[in-house]
Amino acid sequence: MNIELQSTITCPYCGHKMEETMPTDACQYFYECENCKKVLKPKQGDCCVYCSYGTVKCPPIQQGTSCC
């Protein structure tokens, strides 16, 4: 299985987009938008900011396992 590590996060507050490399060994629960400086947290039911605001789900979800 090929795991994609690049995901583009879109800030729900200002719409700023930033491509990031996802960690493979931990969930990223907080993310600060570099444009508006708001701190993003996962939406209810999601495990991390990539699953909520990214173009690609986090590596554990891509693998079909539970996230952190």
C-alpha positions, 0 to 999 in steps of 0.5 A: 500500500502506498501512503501519501504524506503530503496534504494541503490544509485549508484554514476554515477561517481565512481560506489560506492553503498550505501544503504540509508533510504529515507525521507518520508516528503521531497524530497532529491535533493542533495546527496554527494557520500561518496567515490568520494565526488561528489554531485549528483542532479536528472536527468532532469525529476526526482524529487529526487536523489532516482528516478534518481540513486536509486534502489527504487523510492521515497515514493511519487512516489511509492504512485502514487502522485506527488513528492514535 
